[in-house]
Amino acid sequence: MATLELKTASAVNHVIELRDGRIACGCFQGQIEIWNTESGTREMTLEGHEGEVHSLLQWSADRLISASEDQTLKIWNLATGECVETLQGHTDVVHAVCKAGEEYIASGSFDRTVRIWRMDSHQIECVSTLSGHDDVVYDLISLDGGRQLASASEDTTVRLWGVQSGESLGVLTHPRGVDHLVGSRDGRLITASHDKTIRMWNPETKECDRSIETGHRDIVGCMVELRDGRLLESSFDRTLKLWDATWTTCLATFPHNHGDIVTTVVELQDGRIATGSFDKSVRLWTMDVA
């Protein structure tokens, strides 16, 4: 199934596709690797973090933001590979970073807080710290055109926030910790939990529209809504499942063929799927399921 395998220097925690078609990989030993997905060559390694890189965000054509176990976020120049700024303030692992509208980013940490940063060209500053979670924050996602933010936590909840007001807008719950969030094209919020379910929520009504009993033997670690509306998700039981566009029928279950758990699944611009793994590799492959 794999069409191209990229061997990274250490375990892969996160993969994103850059606007120019390359991919960036956040790795266990603190480095960020930039790869050409056509030639399969590593073009650049960004070094400066003193702990694992857990999350990546491309802010602009030439700026990449990384969140790390060293309690910082770093902003990188993608042309030169230089770190141009380090954002400090969290007191534990920074596990997630996401865009929050045109002027802001958000960071989520094991210190149980979410910080909102204003990305001014002259001075980047933390404008608010959102508190309310009772355990570590795993993931973040922007909603409603950047006006709202969702944060997922080990405390079994997803909290909704107003980005500019910092106001708590609601709480969604699973029986166990929630570790991954995706926004669907129709505006719903998709949550994956340690309870081995995936739930679809209406952010306006705060109601759960659908709950998928995945049938996995372990937690769902990552997922992506494909361009055709189908859902592809990966579990720590080392299998992938593909769901139809209504998210009610599992079309296929197949092994991901990595030597360890898959931490990220991404659909690339050219239609290939990229999976990053603790086995120190990223695999680029095409899916044959109609």
C-alpha positions in Angstrom: 0.0 0.0 0.0 2.8 2.4 0.8 4.2 4.2 -2.3 7.0 6.1 -0.6 8.6 5.7 2.8 10.4 8.6 4.5 12.9 7.6 7.2 13.0 10.2 10.0 15.8 10.6 12.6 13.4 9.8 15.4 9.8 8.9 16.2 7.1 11.1 14.5 4.6 12.9 16.6 2.9 15.1 14.1 2.8 15.7 10.3 1.4 18.6 8.3 1.4 19.4 4.6 2.9 22.8 3.8 1.3 25.1 1.3 4.0 24.3 -1.3 3.3 20.6 -1.1 6.2 19.6 1.1 5.5 18.0 4.5 6.8 19.0 8.0 7.3 16.3 10.7 7.5 17.1 14.4 9.8 14.5 16.0 10.6 12.8 19.3 14.1 14.2 19.7 13.0 17.8 19.2 13.8 18.3 15.5 11.4 19.3 12.7 12.1 17.7 9.4 11.0 19.2 6.1 10.5 16.6 3.2 9.9 16.8 -0.5 7.1 14.4 -1.1 7.9 13.9 -4.8 11.6 13.0 -4.5 11.4 11.6 -1.0 14.3 13.7 0.2 14.8 15.5 3.4 15.4 19.2 2.5 15.8 20.8 5.9 16.0 20.0 9.6 15.0 22.7 12.1 16.7 22.3 15.5 16.3 24.2 18.7 13.7 22.5 20.9 14.9 20.7 24.0 12.1 18.2 24.0 9.6 16.4 21.7 7.8 18.4 19.1 4.1 17.5 19.5 2.3 19.9 17.1 2.9 22.0 14.0 1.1 24.9 12.3 2.0 26.8 9.2 1.1 30.4 10.0 2.1 32.0 6.7 4.0 31.2 3.5 7.4 31.5 5.3 6.5 30.9 9.0 6.1 27.6 10.8 5.1 27.3 14.5 5.9 24.3 16.7 4.7 23.2 20.1 7.1 21.2 22.3 7.6 19.2 25.5 10.2 21.9 26.5 7.2 24.1 27.4 7.7 26.5 24.5 6.4 27.4 21.1 8.9 28.4 18.4 8.4 30.3 15.2 10.6 29.3 12.3 11.6 30.9 9.0 10.9 28.2 6.5 13.2 29.8 3.9 16.3 29.8 6.2 15.4 27.2 8.8 16.2 29.8 11.6 14.1 30.1 14.8 13.0 33.7 14.8 11.1 33.8 18.1 10.4 31.6 21.2 7.1 32.0 23.0 7.2 31.2 26.7 4.5 31.1 29.5 3.3 27.5 29.8 4.6 25.6 32.8 4.4 22.1 31.3 4.4 20.3 27.9 2.8 22.3 25.1 0.9 19.6 23.2 -1.2 21.5 20.6 -1.1 24.7 18.6 -3.8 25.9 16.1 -4.8 29.0 14.2 -7.6 31.0 15.9 -8.7 33.5 13.3 -6.6 35.9 11.3 -4.7 37.5 14.1 -4.4 34.8 16.8 -3.0 31.4 17.5 -3.9 29.1 20.5 -1.7 26.7 22.4 -2.8 23.9 24.7 -0.7 22.5 27.4 -0.3 19.8 30.1 -0.5 22.7 32.5 -4.3 22.4 31.9 -4.5 25.8 30.3 -5.1 27.2 26.8 -3.2 30.4 25.8 -4.3 32.8 23.1 -1.5 34.7 21.4 -1.8 37.8 19.2 0.4 37.4 16.1 1.4 41.0 15.7 4.2 41.5 13.1 6.1 43.7 15.6 5.3 41.9 18.9 3.7 38.6 19.7 2.1 38.5 23.0 -0.2 36.2 25.1 -3.5 38.1 25.5 -5.4 35.6 27.6 -5.0 32.3 29.5 -8.1 30.1 29.5 -8.6 27.9 32.6 -11.2 25.3 33.3 -9.8 21.9 32.4 -9.0 19.5 35.3 -6.3 17.6 33.4 -3.9 17.9 30.5 -5.0 19.5 27.2 -4.3 17.2 24.2 -5.7 19.0 21.2 -7.2 22.2 19.9 -9.2 23.3 16.9 -10.6 26.5 15.6 -14.4 26.8 14.9 -16.9 29.3 13.5 -14.4 31.0 11.2 -11.9 31.4 14.0 -14.3 33.1 16.4 -14.5 29.9 18.6 -12.0 27.4 19.9 -12.4 23.8 21.1 -10.0 22.2 23.5 -9.8 18.4 24.2 -8.6 17.1 27.6 -7.8 13.9 29.5 -10.5 15.2 32.0 -13.1 13.6 29.6 -14.3 17.0 28.3 -14.1 19.2 25.2 -14.5 22.9 26.2 -15.7 25.6 23.8 -14.3 29.1 24.1 -14.7 32.5 22.6 -11.4 33.4 21.1 -11.5 37.2 21.8 -13.6 37.2 24.9 -12.0 34.1 26.5 -15.5 33.2 27.7 -16.5 29.5 28.2 -19.2 28.7 25.7 -20.0 25.1 26.7 -18.7 21.7 27.6 -19.0 18.4 25.7 -18.3 15.1 27.5 -17.1 11.6 26.8 -16.9 8.8 29.4 -13.1 8.9 29.1 -10.3 11.3 28.0 -10.6 13.1 24.6 -7.3 13.2 22.6 -8.1 14.3 19.1 -10.4 16.9 17.3 -11.3 17.5 13.7 -13.6 20.0 12.1 -15.9 18.7 9.4 -16.7 20.6 6.2 -20.3 21.1 7.3 -19.3 22.8 10.6 -19.5 19.9 13.0 -16.9 19.0 15.6 -15.6 15.5 15.5 -14.0 14.1 18.7 -12.0 10.9 19.3 -11.8 9.5 22.8 -10.1 6.9 24.9 -13.5 5.2 25.1 -12.8 4.0 21.5 -15.7 6.1 20.1 -15.9 9.0 17.6 -18.6 11.5 18.2 -20.0 14.2 15.9 -21.2 17.4 17.7 -23.2 20.5 16.7 -21.2 23.3 18.2 -24.2 25.6 18.3 -26.6 23.3 20.1 -23.8 21.4 22.0 -25.7 18.2 21.1 -24.1 15.0 19.9 -25.5 14.2 16.4 -23.8 10.8 16.1 -21.6 8.4 18.0 -19.5 5.7 16.2 -18.7 2.6 18.0 -15.5 2.0 16.1 -14.9 -1.6 17.1 -11.2 -0.9 17.7 -9.3 -2.8 20.5 -7.5 0.4 21.5 -8.0 4.1 21.4 -8.4 6.1 18.2 -5.3 8.3 18.0 -5.9 10.3 14.9 -8.3 10.9 12.0 -9.0 13.0 9.0 -12.1 13.9 7.0 -11.2 13.2 3.3 -12.2 15.5 0.5 -15.0 13.2 -0.6 -16.6 13.3 2.9 -15.4 9.9 4.1 -13.6 9.5 7.4 -10.2 7.8 7.8 -9.1 7.0 11.3 -6.2 5.1 13.0 -6.1 3.3 16.3 -3.4 2.3 18.6 -4.4 -1.3 17.8 -2.4 -0.6 14.6 -5.4 -0.7 12.2 -7.0 2.0 10.0 -10.7 2.2 9.4 -12.4 3.9 6.5 -16.0 5.1 7.0 -18.5 6.2 4.3 -19.6 9.8 3.8 -22.5 9.4 6.2 -20.1 8.0 8.8 -22.4 5.1 9.6 -20.8 2.3 7.7 -17.2 1.0 7.9 -16.1 0.4 4.4 -12.7 -1.2 5.2 -10.4 -2.1 8.0 -6.8 -2.6 7.2 -3.3 -2.6 8.9 -1.2 0.5 8.5 2.0 -1.6 8.0 4.0 0.6 10.3 6.2 -1.0 13.0 4.6 1.0 15.7 1.5 3.2 16.4 0.4 5.9 13.9 0.3 9.3 15.4 -0.9 11.3 12.4 -3.0 10.8 9.3 -3.2 13.5 6.6 -4.7 13.7 3.1 -2.2 15.5 0.8 -3.1 17.9 -2.0 -2.3 15.2 -4.6 -4.7 12.7 -3.0 -2.2 10.5 -1.3 -2.4 9.7 2.4 0.5 10.4 4.8 0.8 8.5 8.0 3.5 9.3 10.6 4.5 6.8 13.2 6.6 6.1 16.3 8.6 3.7 14.1 10.6 6.7 12.8 8.9 6.9 9.4 6.3 8.7 7.3 4.5 6.6 4.7 2.9 8.1 1.6 0.3 5.9 0.0 -2.8 5.7 -2.1 -6.0 4.1 -0.9 -7.6 1.5 -3.2 -11.0 1.4 -1.5 -13.7 2.9 -3.7 
